[in-house]
Amino acid sequence: MSRLENRGPNSVTDEPLISVEDVKVHFEKERSLFEMFSEPDVVKAVDGVSVDIGENDVLALVGESGCGKTTLGKTIIGLQKPSAGTISYRGRDIWETKAGNTDLSFADIRSSLQIIHQDPGSSLNPNRRIVETLSEPIRLTHPAITAGERRARIHSLLERVGMTPARDFASRYPHQLSGGEKQRVALARALLMNPDVILADEAISALDVSLRVEMMDLMLDLQEEFNTSFVFISHDLSNARYFAEHGDGRVGVMYLGNLVEVGPPEQLITDPQHPYTEVLRWATPNLALDATNASEPPMRKIDIPDPVNPPSGCRFHTRCPKAREACTQLQPELREVSDSHQVACFRSDPDHEYWESSELED
């Protein structure tokens, strides 16, 4: 699989923070009692992805539910071990480091790679005050810091994420906070570690529409202040567009475990090169495009193929209105179509045999 390099305008070095090399993450499906002696079905959640995350970078991953974006995100920050391929942090293999085979501490890597969950309430202990929850990671990573210094740092960061008066919010329990306030606590907890990369996994999907832009703006402001990179996951193309556009980053479109198109948000949305990106654009009415969307989705069928037994060749060919016989035989790799814009589609190559192959019947 061809490499998606970090070429975002925010990158301050050519050396990536995170380097993902041909990563695959396959899961065995649960079997019923009657299936215990049969071969298990395997879900190919991520199936051959290579991507770099640079310093102060933004990569927004978007796609349908079940496309593998969350699994890829967790793999990028070392929460999910790949079935194959490698994930490196500053040149060290993360899982070799965990095994003690590099000169870096795995604890240092875990501190540098943080996550904000979709449901922050589930990640906050309901029996502990916010100050106690936020004190724990500081106590573990900086045992020499006094209680007063910990509290001062927590109050300062709570104020920075818009929770004022900080002393009042620090003394509350999670059930005394709104959904937006819980999300701000989750952001503050991630930033306490001064991380290099934060995975925001559907971090705004549970918020009211009126609060989503406010939360995205806050994350981007803090990204600049803390020099942190974001992997932002969303099923909503308009949110991915906003976050990547205002963070000078990229949007990556995922389909059935593969990255099928990556590029600058405006270029990807106004001139999509992959038919699946056109489907996502059609399904997102609030993109404020000049062109009127068609009344029918630009694909042959609605049903998503089984990830246990994905289609041969291009995995989108069973739904693609532009598919030809060549698409059923070979899987296209990401190739550059313009500066920082890559697509995995044979139609991007005017000399490919796709153009000579026969069209598929409906």
C-alpha positions in Angstrom: 0.0 0.0 0.0 1.4 3.4 -1.0 2.4 5.8 1.8 0.4 8.8 2.8 3.1 11.3 3.9 2.6 14.2 6.2 2.6 17.3 4.1 0.3 19.5 6.1 1.2 23.2 6.3 1.5 23.0 10.1 4.3 20.4 10.0 7.4 21.9 11.5 9.8 19.0 10.7 10.2 16.4 7.9 10.6 13.7 10.6 7.1 12.3 11.5 6.0 12.0 15.1 4.0 8.9 14.2 4.7 6.6 11.3 2.2 3.9 10.4 3.5 1.3 8.0 1.1 -1.1 6.1 -0.9 -1.6 9.3 -3.6 -4.3 9.4 -6.0 -4.8 12.4 -8.1 -8.0 12.0 -10.6 -9.2 14.7 -12.2 -12.6 15.1 -16.0 -12.3 15.3 -17.6 -13.9 18.3 -18.9 -17.4 17.7 -22.1 -19.0 19.0 -22.0 -22.3 20.7 -22.9 -24.1 17.5 -19.9 -22.4 15.7 -17.2 -23.2 18.2 -15.6 -25.9 16.1 -15.7 -23.9 12.8 -13.1 -21.5 11.6 -13.8 -18.0 13.0 -14.9 -15.2 10.8 -12.3 -12.4 10.6 -13.3 -8.7 10.4 -10.7 -6.7 8.5 -11.2 -3.4 10.3 -8.0 -1.9 9.0 -6.4 -3.6 6.1 -3.1 -2.1 4.8 -2.9 1.6 5.8 0.3 3.7 5.8 0.2 7.2 7.2 2.5 9.8 8.9 1.5 12.3 11.6 3.8 15.2 11.9 4.3 17.8 14.6 1.4 20.3 15.0 -0.4 18.3 12.4 -4.2 17.7 11.8 -5.6 14.6 10.2 -9.4 14.4 10.1 -10.7 10.8 9.4 -14.2 10.5 8.0 -16.4 7.7 6.8 -19.4 5.6 7.5 -19.9 3.7 10.7 -17.8 0.5 10.6 -15.3 1.8 8.1 -12.4 1.4 10.5 -11.6 5.0 11.3 -11.8 4.6 15.1 -9.7 1.4 15.0 -7.1 3.2 12.9 -7.1 6.1 15.3 -6.6 3.9 18.3 -3.8 2.0 16.5 -2.1 5.3 15.7 -1.8 6.2 19.4 -0.9 2.8 20.5 -4.1 1.7 22.1 -4.7 -1.1 19.6 -2.1 -3.6 18.7 -2.0 -4.2 14.9 -2.3 -7.7 13.4 0.5 -6.8 11.0 2.6 -3.8 10.1 4.3 -1.3 12.5 3.6 1.9 14.3 6.6 4.0 15.3 6.8 7.0 17.6 9.8 9.3 16.9 11.5 6.4 15.1 10.8 3.7 17.8 8.4 0.9 17.3 5.7 1.4 19.9 5.0 -2.3 20.5 8.7 -3.2 20.6 9.1 -0.4 23.2 6.3 -1.9 25.3 8.3 -5.2 25.2 11.3 -3.3 26.5 13.3 -3.6 23.2 14.1 0.1 22.6 15.8 2.9 24.5 12.5 4.7 25.2 10.1 4.1 28.1 6.6 2.9 27.1 5.2 5.2 29.8 6.7 8.2 28.0 5.0 7.1 24.8 1.6 6.6 26.5 1.9 10.1 28.1 2.6 11.6 24.7 -0.3 10.0 23.0 -3.7 10.9 24.5 -7.4 10.3 23.6 -10.7 12.2 24.1 -13.6 9.8 24.0 -16.9 10.3 22.3 -18.7 9.9 25.7 -16.5 11.7 28.3 -18.9 10.8 31.1 -18.1 7.1 30.8 -14.3 7.9 31.2 -14.8 10.0 34.3 -15.1 8.2 37.7 -18.6 9.2 39.0 -17.4 8.9 42.6 -14.4 11.3 42.3 -14.4 15.1 42.1 -12.9 16.6 39.0 -9.8 17.8 40.8 -9.1 14.2 42.1 -9.6 12.8 38.5 -7.2 15.3 37.1 -4.6 15.0 39.9 -4.1 11.3 39.3 -2.1 11.5 36.0 0.1 14.3 37.4 0.8 12.3 40.5 1.8 9.3 38.4 4.0 11.2 36.0 5.4 13.9 38.3 5.5 12.4 41.8 7.8 15.2 43.1 5.2 17.9 42.5 3.4 19.0 45.7 -0.4 18.9 46.1 -0.5 22.7 46.0 1.4 22.7 42.7 -0.9 20.0 41.2 -4.0 22.0 42.2 -2.6 25.2 40.7 -1.8 23.5 37.4 -5.3 22.0 37.3 -7.0 25.3 38.0 -5.0 27.0 35.4 -5.8 24.4 32.7 -9.5 24.4 33.6 -9.6 28.1 33.1 -7.8 27.7 29.8 -10.5 25.3 28.6 -13.2 27.8 29.6 -14.3 26.4 33.0 -14.4 29.4 35.3 -14.4 29.8 38.2 -11.9 26.9 38.1 -12.1 26.3 41.9 -15.8 25.7 41.7 -15.7 23.3 38.7 -12.7 21.4 40.2 -14.8 20.5 43.3 -17.8 19.1 41.3 -18.6 15.5 40.5 -19.2 14.4 36.9 -23.0 14.3 37.3 -22.9 18.0 38.2 -21.5 18.9 34.8 -23.2 19.3 31.4 -22.1 17.2 28.4 -20.0 20.1 27.1 -18.3 20.6 30.4 -17.5 16.9 30.7 -15.9 17.2 27.3 -13.8 20.1 28.4 -12.6 18.1 31.4 -11.6 15.3 29.0 -9.7 17.8 26.9 -8.0 19.3 30.0 -7.0 15.8 31.2 -5.4 15.0 27.8 -3.5 18.3 27.8 -2.2 17.7 31.3 0.3 15.3 29.8 1.6 17.9 27.3 1.0 15.3 24.6 2.4 15.2 21.1 -0.8 13.7 19.6 -4.4 13.7 20.7 -7.0 11.4 19.2 -10.4 13.1 19.3 -12.7 10.1 18.7 -16.1 11.6 17.7 -15.4 14.1 20.5 -18.1 16.5 19.4 -20.8 14.2 18.1 -22.6 14.0 21.5 -22.7 17.8 21.8 -25.5 20.2 20.7 -25.0 21.5 17.2 -24.5 25.0 18.7 -21.6 23.8 20.8 -19.7 21.8 18.2 -18.0 24.7 16.5 -17.1 26.2 19.8 -15.5 23.0 20.9 -13.6 22.6 17.7 -12.3 26.1 17.9 -11.2 25.5 21.5 -9.3 22.4 20.5 -7.6 24.2 17.6 -6.6 27.2 19.8 -5.1 24.8 22.3 -3.3 22.9 19.5 -1.5 26.0 18.6 -0.7 26.8 22.2 0.5 23.3 23.2 2.0 22.4 19.8 -0.1 19.3 19.7 -1.2 17.2 16.7 -4.8 16.0 16.4 -6.3 12.9 14.8 -9.9 14.0 14.5 -12.5 11.3 13.8 -16.0 12.1 12.6 -18.8 10.5 10.6 -19.8 14.0 9.5 -17.9 15.4 6.5 -18.8 19.0 7.4 -17.2 18.7 10.8 -14.1 17.0 9.3 -13.9 19.8 6.8 -14.2 22.6 9.4 -11.5 21.0 11.7 -9.0 20.3 9.0 -9.6 23.6 7.2 -9.1 25.7 10.3 -6.2 23.5 11.5 -4.4 23.7 8.1 -4.6 19.9 7.9 -5.9 17.1 5.8 -9.1 15.0 5.5 -8.7 11.3 5.1 -11.7 9.3 3.7 -11.9 5.7 4.9 -13.9 2.9 3.3 -13.9 -0.7 4.6 -10.5 -0.5 6.2 -8.7 1.5 3.5 -7.8 5.1 3.0 -9.4 5.9 -0.4 -8.7 9.7 -0.6 -6.7 12.2 1.4 -6.2 15.9 0.8 -6.7 19.5 1.7 -10.4 19.9 2.8 -11.5 22.4 0.2 -9.8 20.6 -2.6 -11.2 17.2 -1.6 -14.7 18.5 -1.2 -15.0 20.8 -4.2 -13.2 18.4 -6.5 -13.5 14.9 -5.1 -11.5 12.3 -7.0 -13.0 9.1 -5.4 -16.6 8.1 -6.1 -17.0 7.3 -2.4 -16.0 10.9 -1.4 -18.8 12.0 -3.8 -21.2 9.9 -1.8 -20.2 11.4 1.5 -20.5 14.9 -0.1 -24.0 14.1 -1.3 -25.0 12.8 2.1 -23.8 16.0 3.8 -26.3 18.7 2.9 -24.7 21.5 5.0 -21.5 21.7 3.1 -22.7 25.0 1.5 -21.6 24.0 -2.0 -22.7 26.0 -5.0 -23.7 22.9 -7.0 -27.1 21.4 -6.2 -26.9 17.9 -4.9 -28.7 15.2 -6.9 -31.8 13.7 -5.5 -30.4 10.2 -5.7 -27.2 9.0 -4.1 -24.3 8.7 -6.6 -23.9 5.0 -6.1 -25.4 1.7 -7.5 -26.6 0.2 -4.2 -27.0 1.4 -0.6 -26.0 -1.8 1.3 -22.4 -1.8 2.7 -20.5 -5.1 1.9 -19.7 -7.5 4.7 -16.3 -6.6 6.3 -15.7 -10.3 6.9 -15.8 -11.0 3.2 -15.1 -7.7 1.4 -15.3 -7.4 -2.4 -12.3 -8.3 -4.4 -10.3 -5.5 -6.1 -11.5 -2.1 -5.2 -13.8 -2.6 -2.2 -16.1 0.1 -3.4 -16.7 -1.4 -6.8 -20.0 -3.1 -5.8 -21.5 0.3 -5.0 -19.6 2.5 -7.5 -21.6 3.8 -10.5 -18.3 4.3 -12.4 -16.8 0.8 -11.7 -15.5 -1.3 -14.6 -14.2 -4.8 -14.9 -10.6 -3.8 -13.9 -12.0 -2.6 -10.6 -13.1 -6.1 -9.7 -9.6 -7.5 -10.2 -7.0 -5.2 -8.6 -7.0 -3.0 -5.5 -5.9 0.6 -6.3 -3.2 2.2 -4.2 -3.1 5.8 -3.1 -1.4 7.9 -5.8 -0.9 11.6 -6.0 -3.2 13.6 -8.3 -2.0 17.1 -7.2 -0.1 18.7 -4.4 -1.0 16.9 -1.1 -4.0 15.3 -2.7 -4.0 11.5 -3.1 -6.6 9.0 -4.2 -7.0 5.3 -4.5 -8.9 5.1 -7.8 -7.9 3.9 -11.2 -9.8 6.8 -12.8 -7.1 9.1 -11.6 -4.6 7.5 -14.0 -5.5 8.3 -17.7 -3.2 5.4 -18.9 -4.7 2.7 -16.7 -6.3 -0.4 -18.2 -9.5 0.7 -16.4 -10.4 2.9 -19.4 -10.2 -0.1 -21.8 -12.1 -2.5 -19.6 -15.8 -3.1 -19.9 -18.4 -1.4 -17.8 -20.1 -3.5 -15.1 -23.7 -4.4 -15.5 -26.2 -3.2 -13.0 
